[in-house]
Amino acid sequence: MRIEDMITTGTLRSYGDQSPVKKMLHAPTMKLYVVKEEPLHNKEIRKNLKDWISFWQNKLANSNLHVQVYATFWNTPEGYVSIVMEYMNGGSLQNLLESMGFLPERSIKQLVPSILQGLQKIHQQGAQCHGALGPSQILFLRDGTVKLGQGLQYRVQVQGNQLFNSYILGKPKDVQSLYDPTILETPSLWSKASSEKVHFPAQEDFILERANDIWKLGWLVLNCAIGTLEFHPKAQQIYEGSRIIIEEIAKYTDHLKDTCCLLHSESKVISLVEQNQKTISEPTKITILELLPSDKFSPEFIQFLCSTLKIDPRQRQYTEQLLQHPWLVSGRDPKGPNVQLKELLNISNAWNAFLPEEFQGQGAQKLERLCDALYLVLQNSERPTVNKMQLQENSPIIKELSYDMGLNAKAVSDRIMSIFQSLI
């Protein structure tokens, strides 16, 4: 695969570090990929990225739980690494939440096992963790398949350099929401949490970063259930408390002893933050638990959240235990609407479906630009390996392109077929 044989067909939304993400067509094979251009600010970032991409390619190749990485082009463009990845045509959980606001329990239950299995596979490889588990890193195919993204922004941060990290992660937002959990993604770069480091005894196989992955999973599930905390009167204290639990838990073991989880010990977390900030305010009139009413969420769902959002990281369950949690294995019907994840994805992605003829002008222009680029690239590239069957109107690539352009699949097929025939 050569980067020169790739044609940009669109730009995808990027979260967190704002690195360019392009949807690109590999002209000789007519396959779609995503290419992410990650800046290489210094040698440490280059090494972190190289190690993580190598791990992902070697240990997670052909996994149906992880977005696949096919190639990397270092210093292309200058000062960047271009990473060629699997194209997930159903978008991300972040897209879905921004379209829907929140998800019913049934849809969340369909999401979680794949995420847990993906995390489990990473956790089984030595002292590795994912680190950046957030809505933008949960990706879908249109058939409802769920895969984990690489979480590259966790790897491009520099240990101990908070100013530099804030620059990479973007400026703080005036209004934070659970859709943007970047405050929970400060790394400690895979180091094992020894008892000396965290100042409390831990069993031999305990790794703090893995426990923090579980916390972030809990936040992710909370994301899906309530959508946003902006209506919570103590939202900022909850965010700051979460940051403390992720980054500085060792300093506060005495203050937070005898606590349960963020749901059942919310007031203690808020109290700790207000003590640190030397502020006094009235008790909150609404709690996170009140945002999870019993007519919409089952007791087993609340128990699952409690298991992942334990304040003491040693009490958070491992992926293996969570996969056997009653909420996932009991077979009981979830509370709330009977809506499947695939149905929600179809609604969320329906904005660019087939357009009426009078609105197809822009799509037709886009098709012509693509065909011009195809002709130029194919003239100077390796011999095309695509066959006629792959260019028929019912083939996956033609369906995908016609969907993107809002055009009839037969029109797209005929036009692209003419380009290949002209080069024979």
C-alpha positions as CSV (number, residue, x, y, z in Angstrom):
1,M,0.0,0.0,0.0
2,R,1.3,3.5,-1.0
3,I,0.0,6.7,0.4
4,E,0.2,8.1,-3.1
5,D,-2.5,5.7,-4.2
6,M,-5.0,7.1,-1.7
7,I,-7.7,9.6,-2.6
8,T,-9.4,11.7,0.0
9,T,-13.2,11.3,-0.2
10,G,-14.1,13.2,3.0
11,T,-12.9,14.5,6.4
12,L,-14.2,12.9,9.6
13,R,-14.8,14.7,12.8
14,S,-11.9,14.5,15.2
15,Y,-12.1,14.7,19.0
16,G,-9.7,15.6,21.8
17,D,-6.4,16.2,20.1
18,Q,-7.9,17.6,16.8
19,S,-5.6,15.6,14.6
20,P,-6.9,15.4,11.0
21,V,-8.9,12.3,10.2
22,K,-9.6,11.5,6.6
23,K,-11.7,9.0,4.8
24,M,-9.7,7.8,1.8
25,L,-10.1,5.4,-1.1
26,H,-7.3,3.1,-2.1
27,A,-7.6,3.5,-5.9
28,P,-6.0,0.1,-7.1
29,T,-8.3,-2.0,-4.8
30,M,-11.3,0.4,-4.4
31,K,-11.3,-0.1,-0.7
32,L,-12.1,2.6,1.9
33,Y,-9.9,3.4,4.8
34,V,-9.5,6.0,7.5
35,V,-6.2,7.8,7.7
36,K,-5.3,9.7,10.9
37,E,-2.5,12.2,10.8
38,E,-0.9,12.3,14.3
39,P,1.6,15.1,15.0
40,L,5.1,14.0,16.3
41,H,6.0,16.8,18.6
42,N,9.1,15.1,20.1
43,K,11.0,11.9,20.4
44,E,9.0,10.7,23.4
45,I,5.7,11.0,21.6
46,R,7.2,9.2,18.5
47,K,8.4,6.3,20.7
48,N,5.1,6.1,22.6
49,L,3.1,6.0,19.3
50,K,5.5,3.5,17.7
51,D,5.3,1.1,20.6
52,W,1.5,1.3,20.8
53,I,0.9,0.9,17.1
54,S,3.3,-2.0,17.0
55,F,1.4,-3.6,20.0
56,W,-1.9,-3.0,18.3
57,Q,-0.8,-4.5,15.0
58,N,1.0,-7.5,16.5
59,K,-1.4,-8.5,19.4
60,L,-4.8,-7.4,18.0
61,A,-4.4,-8.2,14.3
62,N,-7.6,-9.7,12.8
63,S,-9.5,-9.1,16.1
64,N,-13.2,-8.4,15.5
65,L,-13.2,-6.3,18.7
66,H,-10.6,-3.7,17.7
67,V,-10.3,-1.3,14.8
68,Q,-7.6,-2.7,12.5
69,V,-4.4,-0.8,11.7
70,Y,-3.1,-1.6,8.2
71,A,-0.1,0.6,7.6
72,T,1.8,3.6,9.0
73,F,3.7,6.3,7.0
74,W,6.2,8.2,9.2
75,N,6.9,11.8,8.5
76,T,4.1,11.9,5.9
77,P,3.2,14.7,5.9
78,E,6.4,16.2,7.5
79,G,6.2,16.1,11.3
80,Y,3.3,13.7,11.3
81,V,2.6,9.9,11.2
82,S,-0.2,8.9,8.9
83,I,-2.0,5.8,10.3
84,V,-4.1,3.8,7.9
85,M,-7.0,2.2,9.7
86,E,-10.2,0.3,9.2
87,Y,-13.1,2.4,8.1
88,M,-16.1,2.1,10.5
89,N,-19.1,3.2,8.5
90,G,-21.5,3.4,11.5
91,G,-19.6,6.3,13.1
92,S,-18.8,6.6,16.8
93,L,-20.6,6.4,20.1
94,Q,-19.9,10.1,20.4
95,N,-21.8,10.7,17.1
96,L,-24.7,8.6,18.4
97,L,-25.0,10.3,21.7
98,E,-24.9,13.7,20.1
99,S,-27.7,12.6,17.8
100,M,-29.8,10.9,20.4
101,G,-28.9,12.5,23.7
102,F,-28.8,9.3,25.6
103,L,-29.5,5.6,25.1
104,P,-32.1,3.1,26.6
105,E,-30.8,0.4,28.8
106,R,-31.3,-2.3,26.2
107,S,-29.0,-0.6,23.7
108,I,-26.4,0.0,26.4
109,K,-26.5,-3.7,27.3
110,Q,-25.8,-4.5,23.6
111,L,-22.7,-2.3,23.6
112,V,-21.0,-3.3,26.8
113,P,-20.0,-6.9,26.2
114,S,-17.9,-6.1,23.1
115,I,-16.2,-3.2,24.9
116,L,-15.4,-5.4,27.9
117,Q,-14.1,-8.2,25.7
118,G,-11.9,-5.7,23.8
119,L,-10.5,-4.4,27.1
120,Q,-10.0,-7.9,28.4
121,K,-7.8,-8.8,25.3
122,I,-5.7,-5.7,25.9
123,H,-5.4,-6.3,29.7
124,Q,-4.3,-9.9,29.0
125,Q,-1.1,-8.6,27.2
126,G,1.2,-7.8,30.1
127,A,0.9,-4.5,31.8
128,Q,-1.0,-2.8,29.0
129,C,-4.1,-0.7,29.3
130,H,-6.3,1.2,26.8
131,G,-6.2,4.5,28.6
132,A,-8.5,6.6,26.5
133,L,-11.8,4.8,26.8
134,G,-14.4,7.5,25.8
135,P,-17.4,7.8,23.4
136,S,-15.1,8.8,20.5
137,Q,-13.2,5.5,20.8
138,I,-16.2,3.2,20.5
139,L,-16.8,2.7,16.8
140,F,-19.6,1.0,14.9
141,L,-20.3,-0.7,11.6
142,R,-23.8,-0.1,10.3
143,D,-24.8,-3.7,11.2
144,G,-24.3,-2.9,14.9
145,T,-20.8,-4.4,15.2
146,V,-18.9,-2.6,18.0
147,K,-15.1,-2.1,18.0
148,L,-12.5,-0.3,20.2
149,G,-10.5,2.5,18.7
150,Q,-6.8,3.0,19.5
151,G,-7.1,5.9,21.9
152,L,-4.1,7.6,20.4
153,Q,-4.5,10.8,22.4
154,Y,-3.5,8.9,25.6
155,R,-0.2,8.0,24.0
156,V,0.7,11.4,22.6
157,Q,0.7,13.1,26.1
158,V,3.9,13.7,27.8
159,Q,4.3,12.4,31.4
160,G,4.6,15.2,33.9
161,N,4.1,18.1,31.4
162,Q,0.6,19.3,32.2
163,L,1.0,22.5,30.2
164,F,2.0,20.6,27.1
165,N,-0.8,18.1,27.6
166,S,-3.4,20.8,27.9
167,Y,-2.2,22.2,24.6
168,I,-2.5,18.8,22.9
169,L,-5.9,18.1,24.4
170,G,-7.3,21.5,23.4
171,K,-8.5,24.4,25.5
172,P,-10.9,23.6,28.4
173,K,-14.5,24.0,27.5
174,D,-16.7,26.6,29.2
175,V,-19.4,23.9,29.7
176,Q,-18.1,20.4,30.2
177,S,-20.3,17.4,29.6
178,L,-19.9,13.6,29.7
179,Y,-19.6,13.8,25.9
180,D,-16.1,15.2,26.4
181,P,-14.4,13.2,29.1
182,T,-10.8,14.3,28.3
183,I,-10.2,15.2,31.9
184,L,-10.2,11.5,32.6
185,E,-7.4,10.7,30.1
186,T,-4.2,11.9,31.8
187,P,-1.7,9.0,31.5
188,S,0.9,7.4,33.7
189,L,2.3,5.7,30.6
190,W,1.6,2.1,31.4
191,S,3.7,2.0,34.7
192,K,2.7,-0.7,37.2
193,A,1.1,0.7,40.3
194,S,3.3,-0.7,43.0
195,S,2.2,-0.4,46.6
196,E,5.1,2.1,47.2
197,K,3.8,4.3,44.4
198,V,0.1,4.4,45.4
199,H,0.7,4.2,49.2
200,F,-1.8,1.4,49.8
201,P,-1.3,-2.4,49.7
202,A,-2.4,-4.0,46.5
203,Q,-2.4,-7.6,45.3
204,E,0.4,-8.8,43.1
205,D,-1.5,-8.6,39.8
206,F,-3.1,-5.2,40.5
207,I,-2.3,-2.5,37.9
208,L,-3.8,0.9,38.5
209,E,-4.1,1.8,34.8
210,R,-6.3,-1.3,34.3
211,A,-8.5,-0.3,37.2
212,N,-8.7,3.2,35.7
213,D,-9.9,1.6,32.4
214,I,-12.8,0.1,34.4
215,W,-13.6,3.5,35.9
216,K,-13.7,5.0,32.4
217,L,-15.9,2.2,31.3
218,G,-18.3,3.2,34.1
219,W,-18.2,6.8,33.0
220,L,-18.9,5.6,29.5
221,V,-22.0,3.7,30.6
222,L,-23.1,6.7,32.6
223,N,-22.6,8.8,29.4
224,C,-25.0,6.5,27.6
225,A,-27.6,6.5,30.3
226,I,-27.9,10.2,31.3
227,G,-26.3,11.9,28.4
228,T,-24.9,14.9,30.2
229,L,-24.3,16.3,33.6
230,E,-24.8,19.9,32.7
231,F,-28.1,20.0,34.6
232,H,-26.5,18.7,37.8
233,P,-25.9,21.6,40.2
234,K,-22.6,20.1,41.3
235,A,-21.3,19.0,37.9
236,Q,-18.0,20.8,38.2
237,Q,-17.3,19.3,41.6
238,I,-18.1,15.8,40.2
239,Y,-15.7,16.3,37.3
240,E,-12.9,17.5,39.7
241,G,-13.6,14.6,42.0
242,S,-13.3,12.2,39.1
243,R,-10.0,13.8,38.2
244,I,-8.7,13.3,41.7
245,I,-9.9,9.6,41.8
246,I,-8.1,9.0,38.5
247,E,-4.9,11.0,39.1
248,E,-4.4,11.5,42.8
249,I,-6.2,8.7,44.7
250,A,-3.1,7.9,46.7
251,K,-3.2,11.3,48.4
252,Y,-6.8,10.9,49.6
253,T,-7.2,7.4,50.8
254,D,-7.9,8.6,54.4
255,H,-10.5,11.1,53.2
256,L,-12.3,8.6,51.0
257,K,-12.1,5.5,53.2
258,D,-15.5,3.8,53.9
259,T,-16.8,5.0,50.5
260,C,-18.6,2.9,48.0
261,C,-18.8,4.3,44.4
262,L,-19.5,7.6,42.6
263,L,-23.3,6.9,42.7
264,H,-23.6,5.9,46.4
265,S,-20.9,8.1,47.8
266,E,-21.4,11.2,45.6
267,S,-21.8,13.5,48.5
268,K,-18.4,12.5,49.9
269,V,-16.7,13.1,46.6
270,I,-18.3,16.6,46.3
271,S,-17.4,17.4,49.9
272,L,-13.7,16.5,49.3
273,V,-13.5,18.8,46.3
274,E,-15.2,21.7,48.2
275,Q,-12.8,21.2,51.1
276,N,-9.8,21.4,48.7
277,Q,-11.2,24.5,47.1
278,K,-12.2,26.0,50.5
279,T,-15.7,26.6,49.3
280,I,-19.0,26.0,51.1
281,S,-22.2,25.5,49.3
282,E,-25.7,24.1,50.0
283,P,-26.2,20.3,49.6
284,T,-27.2,19.3,46.1
285,K,-30.9,19.0,45.4
286,I,-30.4,16.3,42.8
287,T,-28.1,13.3,42.7
288,I,-26.7,11.1,39.9
289,L,-28.9,8.3,41.2
290,E,-32.0,10.4,40.7
291,L,-31.0,10.8,37.0
292,L,-31.3,7.0,36.8
293,P,-35.0,6.4,37.6
294,S,-36.2,2.9,38.4
295,D,-38.8,2.9,35.6
296,K,-36.0,3.3,33.0
297,F,-33.1,1.4,34.6
298,S,-33.0,-2.0,36.3
299,P,-31.4,-2.6,39.8
300,E,-28.8,-4.9,38.0
301,F,-27.8,-1.9,35.8
302,I,-27.2,0.3,38.8
303,Q,-25.2,-2.5,40.4
304,F,-23.0,-2.8,37.3
305,L,-22.3,0.9,37.4
306,C,-21.5,0.6,41.1
307,S,-19.0,-2.2,40.3
308,T,-17.2,0.0,37.8
309,L,-17.2,3.3,39.6
310,K,-15.8,2.2,42.9
311,I,-13.8,5.1,44.4
312,D,-11.1,2.7,45.8
313,P,-9.5,1.3,42.6
314,R,-8.7,-2.0,44.3
315,Q,-12.5,-2.6,44.6
316,R,-13.3,-2.2,40.9
317,Q,-14.0,-5.5,39.3
318,Y,-11.8,-7.0,36.5
319,T,-13.1,-7.4,33.0
320,E,-13.5,-11.2,33.6
321,Q,-15.8,-10.5,36.6
322,L,-17.8,-7.8,34.8
323,L,-18.5,-10.1,31.9
324,Q,-20.2,-12.5,34.3
325,H,-22.1,-9.7,36.1
326,P,-25.9,-10.5,36.5
327,W,-26.8,-7.5,34.4
328,L,-25.1,-9.1,31.4
329,V,-25.8,-12.8,32.0
330,S,-29.1,-13.0,33.8
331,G,-31.3,-12.9,30.7
332,R,-33.7,-10.5,32.3
333,D,-35.4,-8.0,30.1
334,P,-33.9,-4.5,30.5
335,K,-36.1,-1.6,31.6
336,G,-37.2,1.1,29.2
337,P,-37.9,1.2,25.5
338,N,-37.4,-1.9,23.4
339,V,-35.0,-0.3,20.9
340,Q,-32.1,-2.2,19.3
341,L,-28.7,-0.5,18.9
342,K,-28.8,-1.1,15.1
343,E,-32.0,0.8,14.8
344,L,-30.5,3.8,16.6
345,L,-27.5,3.7,14.3
346,N,-29.7,3.7,11.3
347,I,-31.6,6.8,12.6
348,S,-28.4,8.5,13.6
349,N,-26.7,8.0,10.2
350,A,-29.8,8.6,8.1
351,W,-29.0,12.3,7.4
352,N,-27.0,11.5,4.3
353,A,-29.1,8.7,2.8
354,F,-30.2,8.7,-0.9
355,L,-31.3,12.2,-1.9
356,P,-34.2,13.2,-4.2
357,E,-33.0,14.0,-7.7
358,E,-33.4,17.8,-7.4
359,F,-30.9,17.8,-4.6
360,Q,-28.3,15.6,-6.2
361,G,-26.2,18.3,-7.8
362,Q,-23.5,18.5,-5.2
363,G,-23.2,14.7,-5.0
364,A,-22.8,14.5,-8.8
365,Q,-20.0,17.1,-8.6
366,K,-18.3,15.1,-5.8
367,L,-18.5,11.9,-8.0
368,E,-16.9,13.7,-10.9
369,R,-14.0,15.0,-8.7
370,L,-13.5,11.4,-7.4
371,C,-13.5,10.0,-11.0
372,D,-10.9,12.7,-12.1
373,A,-8.7,11.7,-9.1
374,L,-9.1,8.0,-9.8
375,Y,-8.0,8.5,-13.4
376,L,-4.9,10.4,-12.4
377,V,-3.9,8.1,-9.6
378,L,-4.5,4.9,-11.6
379,Q,-2.4,6.1,-14.5
380,N,0.6,6.3,-12.1
381,S,0.0,3.4,-9.8
382,E,0.3,-0.3,-9.6
383,R,-2.1,-2.4,-11.8
384,P,-5.6,-2.3,-10.3
385,T,-6.6,-5.5,-8.5
386,V,-10.3,-4.6,-8.5
387,N,-12.7,-6.7,-10.7
388,K,-16.0,-5.9,-12.3
389,M,-18.0,-7.6,-9.6
390,Q,-16.6,-5.1,-7.1
391,L,-17.9,-2.2,-9.2
392,Q,-21.5,-3.5,-9.6
393,E,-24.2,-1.3,-8.0
394,N,-24.9,-3.9,-5.3
395,S,-21.2,-4.2,-4.2
396,P,-20.2,-2.8,-0.7
397,I,-17.9,-0.1,-2.0
398,I,-20.4,1.3,-4.5
399,K,-23.1,1.2,-1.9
400,E,-20.8,3.1,0.5
401,L,-19.9,5.7,-2.1
402,S,-23.5,6.2,-3.3
403,Y,-24.6,6.5,0.4
404,D,-21.9,9.2,1.0
405,M,-22.9,11.2,-2.1
406,G,-26.6,10.7,-1.8
407,L,-26.7,9.3,-5.4
408,N,-28.2,6.3,-7.0
409,A,-25.9,3.3,-6.8
410,K,-26.2,2.5,-10.5
411,A,-25.2,6.0,-11.5
412,V,-22.1,5.7,-9.3
413,S,-21.3,2.2,-10.6
414,D,-21.6,3.2,-14.3
415,R,-19.4,6.3,-13.9
416,I,-16.6,4.5,-12.0
417,M,-16.7,1.5,-14.3
418,S,-16.1,3.9,-17.2
419,I,-12.9,5.1,-15.6
420,F,-11.5,1.6,-15.2
421,Q,-12.5,0.6,-18.8
422,S,-10.8,3.8,-20.2
423,L,-7.5,2.6,-18.7
424,I,-7.6,-0.9,-20.1
